[in-house]
């Protein structure tokens, strides 16, 4: 039983990368007045014809849920099958009334945006995941060489830059295991605190690499989801409250700060959305759109739909910053050690020259 449940979760995970197409197909079916039960039967039949086991299992599960009466709404039907982040979108579709087709297409746009930004983040973070172990191995090899040279060379060459290189090499050699464990532990702690750490201290580091990436991605998701809900008929306050219900502690805290700011000053929306969640560039673009919009909600919808490229670019910049920050730190150590091997070799060559040997013999 547990194995079957685990296998079904795997099917749902794999299917989640195709769910935007599902939402568009469902919108098309509703537009053509096709019943949802007939739609699922056709989708399952097509998946069987195409030998797509993943989609077949998912559609069979949806059909079974619908037949048992557990899928009275689209959000109930998709719960536990689509990612939890889609619940907000599906509830907006449920509330869209006669505009369900449009709401489903907008949901598909929002999902495609999330998938593209996640792909960007994964690609940028994959570079340090591959590069850091390779650079670490290079540092370890170079450090071993430097330490070996230090044992058999005169002390005269170990001053200035060479002295720094020797200290760095000996430190890496002595504490390599500790450094590796500390690095892994630091990453684990950082990942754990991202969705949980709140307060004034968090606001001060939101622009740092890593923290800014998390903020920018979540800000983009919030904007696309809110624009979707506002277009389906929800008010700004209702959209904010709906998002708070299923948000992480960090996002729930930010959304609560926005709500409180609106309550204190109901007309200053830019100030409310400028309290830490929205990056400055996105907030500035939102202010510009507000100048030509009839309401803040309209500007928000425009930013979350037609201005998708602005949000994607911001997430991409943050991901690249994290990439270069992580890779650059370890790469700089490798460069210091590599240059050190050359300066050490030069110093050894100088010490072994006949002129230098004559000077030492004269001094003795």
N, C-alpha and C positions, 0 to 999 in steps of 0.2 A: 504493500500500500504506500509506504513512504517512498519507495523507488519510483512508483508510478507518478506520485505527486511531484517528485523532483524532476522526472522526465517531462512532465507537463509544464513545469516552470521553465525548463530549458526551451521547449517549443514556444512558449509565450515570449521569452527573451529574444529568440531568433525572429519571431514574427513581428516584434515591435519595430524592427527596422523597415518593415513594409507597411506599417499601419497607416501611413499617410495615403497610400494608394487605396487602402480599404475605406477610409473616410470619403475619398473622392468617388469610389465605386458606389458606396451607400448613398451619397448625395445624388448621383446620377439615377440610381434605382428609385429613390423617392420622387425625383423629378418626373420620372416616367410612370409614376403611380404603381410601382411594383411593391407588393407587400413585403414586410421585413422577413417574414418566415420563408417566403418564396426566394427572397434574396439570399438568405443563408444556405438554402438547399442548392441554389445555383452555384454559389461560391464553393461549397463543399464538392459539388459535382465537377466543377472546373479544376479544383485542386487535385481531385482523384485522377482526372484525365491527364493532368500535367505531372502526375506523380510527385506532387509537392506535399510530403508527409507533414511538414510543419504547419502549413496553412490548413490542411485537412483536419488535423487534431484540434486546432483552435476553433475552426468554424463548427465542428461537431460539438465542441463544448458550449459554444454560444447557442447553437440550436437546442441543445439539451436544456440549457438554462432557460431559454425562452419558453420551451414546451412545459417546463415545470412551474412557470409563473414567477420565476425569480428575476426575470428581465423586463419588468414593467416599464422601466426607463432606460435610456441608453447608458447613463452613468452606472446603473445597477448591472446592466448587461456586460459592461466592460471592466467592472471592478475585479481586480486580481488577474486580469488578462492583459490589458494595456497598462503601461507604467502609471504609477500613482499620480504623476504630474498631469496626466490626461483627464483626471476626474474633474478638474476645474473646467476644462474645455467641454467635456461631455455634459456637465450640469448646465453650462451655458447653452448648449444645443437643445437640451430638454426644455429650457425656458424660452427658446426662440420662437415657439409657436409656428406660424405660417412661414417663418424664415429659416426653417431647419436646413434646407438645401444650402442656402448661403452660409449658415453657421458651420455646417460640416466642411464646406470648401475652405472657409477661413481657418477652421481647426487643422485641416490638412496643411495649410500654409504655415501655421504656427509650429506644427510637428516637424515639417521639413526644415524650418529655421533651426529648431533645437538640434536636429540630427546633424545639420551642417556645422553648427558651432561646436557640438561635441566632437565631430570629426577633426575640426581645426585644433581643438584643445588636445585631443589624443595624439595627433601628429606632432605638435610642438613639444609635448611632454615625452614622447617616445624618444626624441633625440637625446635628452640627458639620461634617460634610462639605459640607453645603449652606450652613450659616450662615457658616462661616469665610470662604469666598471673597466672600460678599456683604458681610460686615462689613469684610473687607480692602479691598474696592473703596470702601466708604464712608469708611474711614480715609484711603485714598489721595486721594480727592476732597477731603475736608475739609482734609487736610494741604496740598494745593496751594493751596486758598483762603487758609489761614492764612499760608503763606509769601508769597503774593502781597500780602496786606495788610501784612505785615511790611516789605516793600520800600518802601512808600509811606506809612508812618505814623510819627509821632514816637516817639522811643525812650522817652519818659516812660511809655507805657502798658505796656511790656514788663517788668513786675516782678511778683513773687509768682506767682500762679496763671497769669497770662497768659504769664509768662516760661517756666514749665514747659510750657505748651501749645505755645509757639513752638519750644522745644527738641525736643519730641516730634515736631512736624510736620516740622521740618527733618531730623531723623534718619530719619523714614519716607521723606521725599522723596529723601534722598541714598542710602539703603541699601535701598530697596524690593525690588530684585531679589535682593540678598544675603539679606534676611530671608525672602523666599519660598523660595529654594533651601535655606537653612538649616532652615526648617520642614519641608520635604519630606524632607530628609536625616535630620533628627531622628526623624521618624515611621518612615522606613525602618529606621534603626538600632534603634529601639525594638522594632519588629515582629520584627526578626531576632534580637534578644537575648532576647525573651520565652521561647521554648522552650529556650534554650541556657545562659543565665547561671545559674550555681549558686554556692553558697558562703555564707559568713556575711553578706556584703554584701547578697545577694539576700533573705535572711531579714529584714533591717532595713527593706526597702522593700516587702515583700509587702502591707502595708496601704495603700500609696499608690494613688491612682487609676490605672487602667490595669493595674498589677501585680496589684491586688486582684481586678479583673475576670477576668483570666486565671486566677488561683488559684481563684476561686470557681467558675468554669465547669468547670475541670478537676476540682475536688473533687466537684462534683455528678455529673459523668460517672463518676468513680471509684466513688462510692457506689452509683449505680444499676447499674453493671457488676458490682461486687463482690457486691451483694445478689443479682443474677441468678445469678452463679456459685455462691454459697453455697447458694442454693435448689436448684441442680441437683446438689448433693452434694459440691462442693469444700470443702476446709477453708479457713480464713482465710489461712493461709500459702500454700497452693496458689493461691488467687485473687490474692494479692499478687505471687507469682512470675510468674504468667501475664500479669499486667498489665505487669510490668517488661519482659518480652520485646519488646513492641512499643510501648513508651512513648517520648516525647520525652526528651532528656537531662535537662531540668528535672524532669519527672514521674518518670523513672527514679531520679533522685537522691533525691527526696522519698520514694518507695516504699522505697528502700534504707534510708533513715533510720528509717522505720517498722519494717521488718524487724529492723534492728539493735536498736532499742529493745525490741521484743518478746523478742528473744533475751536481752537484758540483764535484763529484768524481765517474765517471761512472763504475769504476772497483771494488769499495769497497762496495759490497752489504751487507755484514755483519754489517758494520757500519750504513748503511741506515736503516736496519731492527732492529738495536739496539738502536734506538732513543726514546724508551719508549713504543712502542706497544707490542713487543715480550718480555715475561718474560725471565730472564737470563738463566734458565734451557733449555728452548726451543731454545733460540738463540745459546746456546752452542752446542746443538744437531745438529742444522742446520749447524754450522761451521764444525762439525765432518763429516756430510754427504757430505759437499762440498769437503772435502779432497779426496773422492773416486768417485766424480761425474765429468762428463765432462763439466757441466755448472751449474750456480747458479739455473737456471730454473729447471734443472733435480733434484737438491738437494731439491728444494722447493716442487716439485711434490712428491718426495719420502717421505718428512716429512708430507705432507698433505694426503698421502694415506697409505703407509705401516707403517708409524710411528704414526698412530692414537692413539695407547695406550699411547704414551708419552704425547700427548695433553690432552687426557682424564684424565690421572693421575694428570696433573698440575691443571686442573679445579677442580678435586675432592679435592686436597690438599687445594686450595683456599677456596672452599665451607666449608670444615671442619674447617678451621681457623676462618671464619666468624661465624660459628655455636658456637664454643667454646668461641670466644671473647664475643659474645652477651650473651650467657647463663652463662658464667663464671662470668661476671660482676654482674649480678643480684643474681647469686647463692652465690657469696662471701658475699654479704650483708646479705642474709638469714643465712649463716653460722655464721657470726659475731653475729647476733641477737640470734640465737639458742644457741651458746656457752655462750652468755651473760646471758640467762635465767638460765643456770646452775651455773655460777659464782655468779650471784645475789642470787640464792637460797642458795648457800654455805655461802655467806656473811650474809644473814638473819639468817641462822641456827647458825652461829658463834655468831652473836649479841644476839641471844636468849638463848645462853648457860648460865648455872648458874655462871660459872667463870666470863664471861664477864659482867653479871648483877651485880655481887659482886664488880667488878672493878669500874663500873659506880657509884654504891652507895657509895663506899669508896671515890671516887673523889668528889662526891657531899657533 
